[in-house]
Each structure stands twice: as structure tokens, then as C-alpha cells.
Amino acid sequence: MNKDKILIIGASGTVGSEVVNLLRNSGHDVLESTSRSVTKEHQIQLDLVTGEGVNKAFDLSDRVFLISPPGYADQYAILSPLIQEAKRQGLKKVVLMTAMGANVDECSPFRRAELELENSGLQYNIVRPNWFLQNFNTFWLKEINEQRKILLPTGDAKVSFIDARDISEVVAKLIVDDNNCNKAFDLTGKEALDHQQVAKVISSEINEDIIYEDIDPSLLRERLLNAHLPKEYVDFLLTILGFLKEGYNERVTQEVKNILGREPRDISDYVKDYKEVWNAN
Ligand SMILES: NC(=O)c1ccc[n+]([C@@H]2O[C@H](COP(=O)([O-])OP(=O)(O)OC[C@H]3O[C@@H](n4cnc5c(N)ncnc54)[C@H](OP(=O)(O)O)[C@@H]3O)[C@@H](O)[C@H]2O)c1
């Protein structure tokens, strides 16, 4: 059996889908994971919660990109079996995506997964992206389109938002390039903006006012619970949004430029490319 594929966990997701495109366009043999039924070639079904299908997918692969899907607050429980499987099967390289700030608390689930990978003996890279710009066309889209508002408990804190397409490019490069092995990279955009500034850039692009309102965390909590997110994940999100409000996500790093040799995309690139999604009516 050929063990030479690059397995992308979360291949239909925001980051993973673009990693798949980039790798395939440069001629690599990519295996896309999904928890759903297989519908196309080069796709494999596996379940990150039950572990079903993981062994077979890793058996076909020599490099893997790992994420923990949103909705699970214990990312260690999702990621650890994957790291163990990569080790057991002697994969050539693992690229793990966690989140900026994950390494602040050595006991956090994301950090425990990072430590397990760092100590595994496998060749690896860890990417820790800041908050994605793409949240404005996914998680926060409903309120923007229904109320023309960004409603978040984030005060006037600045965030060096990153365009997820830049994360994908970094991952696609790291996963096949062994020159930068065994390092972790905090990935950010090129400038830090508060949510009011984000609202203004979107408004000016779509020619209609989108307002940012700093809300009480309890209102977001209610909204997320009503959207049927698990309580522990809602608690996790509110905790990290609390850090955001304290200014912990303002830091700008040069890692995207160092790795890709160009500046990260900025917010105006992002809103131009996504403007149709905010034209709700
Ligand atoms: N959003 C942000 O601002 C931000 C910032 C920093 C870090 N992060 C991290 O980014 C990660 C999410 O990445 P993303 O936004 O690219 O993901 P995403 O778009 O939410 O996609 C999640 C993927 O996981 C797959 N999936 C869900 N449940 C699964 C299961 N039980 N078994 C196997 N696959 C499953 C889905 O595919 P199928 O439906 O096909 O199974 C999908 O491809 C999270 O770990 C988050 O902490 C996010």
C-alpha cells in the first residue's frame, strides 16, 4: 500500500479546504478527511470523536495536518489520539494548528496537545493563529446580516486578525518543507484593529452601515447556547473573548512574512473578496 499521501484533517473547513487546494495545485497527493459519507475521490471518512477510521487514514499517509474542530472544549482529547497514531505509524511530519495564546497556560488542552507533539520525537510544526477575519463571514455572520451589527463583548480591544487564507498558505508550505522543523509560529495579520474599525471597513466596502456594539458577555452566552453549542465550548469561547477584551490578541508578529516572503493579506483584501456575503437582502 502506498503511504505517501498528505492527510488533511478538517479538509472541508476554513483553513483545511484552502490547504487542500494549494497542495493539489502544486502536484501533491492529498487525502481529505471528513466525518460525513465520502462523496468524491481522494476523500476518507473518519471520526475525530470516536476515532473510527483514523488508523486507516494515517496508514495511507506520511504527512498530516491536524486541527480540533470547533465545538470541542477539550482539544487534547481530540488531538492526543491523532498524535499517538502519527507516532505509532512513524509519519514524516505533523503540522498542528492550535491558537495564539495556547502556550500561555501549560495545562490548557491545546497546550497539552502541543507538548505531546513536541515530545513525540516526530518532525513537526505548530501554528498558532490569532482570531480569523473569516469569523465575520461565518460565526458572526447571522447578526451582521439580520441586524446589520457586530455584537460582541470585546470592548475597544485591538486584535491582529489574520486572513485564514494566509494560515492555509503557511500550513501548505510547512507540511512539505522540512527546513523549519520543530518550531512553533504565532501567526497574525499585519496590523491590529478593534471591532469598530472592522465594522467601518465592511461598511465602506458594501456601502451600508454595519455597527459594532460592545455587549455584555451574558448576551453572547445566551446566543451561543440558543445556537445549540455545547455549554463547555461556550464557556471556552467566553473565556478567550475575555482575554481578547483585555488586549492579549493585539500583538503583531512577522511570522507570515518570514515564512511566505510577503506581507499578510490585510482587512481591505478580505472585505473585497467576501463582500457578497454581507449583502443579506
Ligand atoms: N476561528 C478563529 O478565529 C480561530 C482562531 C484561532 C484558532 N482557531 C482554531 O481553528 C480550528 C478550526 O479550524 P477551521 O475554522 O478551519 O475549521 P472549520 O471551518 O470549523 O471546519 C471544521 C472541520 O472539522 C471537520 N469535522 C468536524 N467534526 C468532525 C469529526 N467529528 N470528525 C472528523 N472531522 C470533523 C469538518 O469536516 P466534516 O464536516 O466534513 O466532517 C470541517 O472540515 C479550531 O481548532 C479553532 O480553535 C480558530
The ligand as an SDF file (V2000), in Angstrom:
LIG
                    3D

 48 52  0  0  0  0  0  0  0  0999 V2000
  -11.9000   30.9920   14.1800 N   0  0  0  0  0  0  0  0  0  0  0  0
  -10.8720   31.5670   14.7530 C   0  0  0  0  0  0  0  0  0  0  0  0
  -10.8020   32.7840   14.9140 O   0  0  0  0  0  0  0  0  0  0  0  0
   -9.7220   30.7110   15.2390 C   0  0  0  0  0  0  0  0  0  0  0  0
   -8.5730   31.3360   15.7400 C   0  0  0  0  0  0  0  0  0  0  0  0
   -7.5080   30.5460   16.1630 C   0  0  0  0  0  0  0  0  0  0  0  0
   -7.6080   29.1640   16.0990 C   0  0  0  0  0  0  0  0  0  0  0  0
   -8.7490   28.5980   15.6250 N   0  0  0  0  0  0  0  0  0  0  0  0
   -8.8440   27.1320   15.6100 C   0  0  0  0  0  0  0  0  0  0  0  0
   -9.1570   26.6960   14.3120 O   0  0  0  0  0  0  0  0  0  0  0  0
   -9.7800   25.4100   14.3950 C   0  0  0  0  0  0  0  0  0  0  0  0
  -10.9160   25.3320   13.4180 C   0  0  0  0  0  0  0  0  0  0  0  0
  -10.3990   25.4310   12.1090 O   0  0  0  0  0  0  0  0  0  0  0  0
  -11.3420   25.8270   10.8910 P   0  0  0  0  0  0  0  0  0  0  0  0
  -12.0370   27.1080   11.2110 O   0  0  0  0  0  0  0  0  0  0  0  0
  -10.5580   25.7320    9.6440 O   0  0  0  0  0  0  0  0  0  0  0  0
  -12.4250   24.6710   10.9600 O   0  0  0  0  0  0  0  0  0  0  0  0
  -13.9320   24.6720   10.4240 P   0  0  0  0  0  0  0  0  0  0  0  0
  -14.0520   25.5410    9.2110 O   0  0  0  0  0  0  0  0  0  0  0  0
  -14.8390   24.9230   11.5440 O   0  0  0  0  0  0  0  0  0  0  0  0
  -14.0730   23.1760    9.9450 O   0  0  0  0  0  0  0  0  0  0  0  0
  -14.0910   22.1230   10.8710 C   0  0  0  0  0  0  0  0  0  0  0  0
  -13.7330   20.8480   10.1320 C   0  0  0  0  0  0  0  0  0  0  0  0
  -13.7410   19.7620   11.0420 O   0  0  0  0  0  0  0  0  0  0  0  0
  -14.4000   18.6510   10.4270 C   0  0  0  0  0  0  0  0  0  0  0  0
  -15.0360   17.9000   11.4940 N   0  0  0  0  0  0  0  0  0  0  0  0
  -15.9900   18.3250   12.3580 C   0  0  0  0  0  0  0  0  0  0  0  0
  -16.3190   17.3360   13.2200 N   0  0  0  0  0  0  0  0  0  0  0  0
  -15.5590   16.2760   12.8980 C   0  0  0  0  0  0  0  0  0  0  0  0
  -15.4350   14.9550   13.4170 C   0  0  0  0  0  0  0  0  0  0  0  0
  -16.1790   14.5300   14.4690 N   0  0  0  0  0  0  0  0  0  0  0  0
  -14.5740   14.1100   12.8250 N   0  0  0  0  0  0  0  0  0  0  0  0
  -13.8300   14.4970   11.7540 C   0  0  0  0  0  0  0  0  0  0  0  0
  -13.8850   15.7490   11.2270 N   0  0  0  0  0  0  0  0  0  0  0  0
  -14.7420   16.6220   11.7910 C   0  0  0  0  0  0  0  0  0  0  0  0
  -15.3750   19.2530    9.4340 C   0  0  0  0  0  0  0  0  0  0  0  0
  -15.4980   18.4340    8.3130 O   0  0  0  0  0  0  0  0  0  0  0  0
  -16.7520   17.4770    8.0100 P   0  0  0  0  0  0  0  0  0  0  0  0
  -17.9900   18.2610    8.3110 O   0  0  0  0  0  0  0  0  0  0  0  0
  -16.5700   17.1330    6.5810 O   0  0  0  0  0  0  0  0  0  0  0  0
  -16.5550   16.3090    8.9100 O   0  0  0  0  0  0  0  0  0  0  0  0
  -14.6370   20.5170    8.9980 C   0  0  0  0  0  0  0  0  0  0  0  0
  -13.8230   20.2590    7.8640 O   0  0  0  0  0  0  0  0  0  0  0  0
  -10.2020   25.2390   15.8590 C   0  0  0  0  0  0  0  0  0  0  0  0
   -9.3400   24.3340   16.4930 O   0  0  0  0  0  0  0  0  0  0  0  0
  -10.0160   26.6310   16.4390 C   0  0  0  0  0  0  0  0  0  0  0  0
   -9.6830   26.6010   17.8060 O   0  0  0  0  0  0  0  0  0  0  0  0
   -9.8000   29.3220   15.1810 C   0  0  0  0  0  0  0  0  0  0  0  0
  1  2  1  0
  2  3  2  0
  2  4  1  0
  4  5  1  0
  4 48  2  0
  5  6  2  0
  6  7  1  0
  7  8  2  0
  8  9  1  0
  8 48  1  0
  9 10  1  0
  9 46  1  0
 10 11  1  0
 11 12  1  0
 11 44  1  0
 12 13  1  0
 13 14  1  0
 14 15  2  0
 14 16  1  0
 14 17  1  0
 17 18  1  0
 18 19  2  0
 18 20  1  0
 18 21  1  0
 21 22  1  0
 22 23  1  0
 23 24  1  0
 23 42  1  0
 24 25  1  0
 25 26  1  0
 25 36  1  0
 26 27  1  0
 26 35  1  0
 27 28  2  0
 28 29  1  0
 29 30  1  0
 29 35  2  0
 30 31  1  0
 30 32  2  0
 32 33  1  0
 33 34  2  0
 34 35  1  0
 36 37  1  0
 36 42  1  0
 37 38  1  0
 38 39  2  0
 38 40  1  0
 38 41  1  0
 42 43  1  0
 44 45  1  0
 44 46  1  0
 46 47  1  0
M  CHG  2   8   1  16  -1
M  END
$$$$
